Amino acid sequence: MTTQTYTVTGMTCSHCVNSVSSEVSQIPGVTGVHVDLGAGTVTVTSDQPLDETAVAAAVDEAGYELAR
């Protein structure tokens, strides 16, 4: 099990949280997603380390952006 936390820019409401959670949870191998609106982060638990570009693409699909 691996847990990684990423900073997401542009989230302002619970709809944002739901969108990011939904998209990130669809990445193969992801077993858990926790979005913290106040901190602007998404914590992803997965079977093995994820490629950051896959996470960035999922967050982008939701309409937001990973801070780098």
Number of C-alpha atoms within 10 A of each C-alpha: 10 12 16 13 13 17 15 22 15 13 21 11 10 12 10 17 19 13 18 26 21 15 18 25 19 12 15 12 14 19 16 14 20 17 23 15 16 9 10 17 19 23 17 22 20 19 13 13 14 18 8 12 10 13 22 19 17 23 22 16 14 18 15 18 19 20 12 8
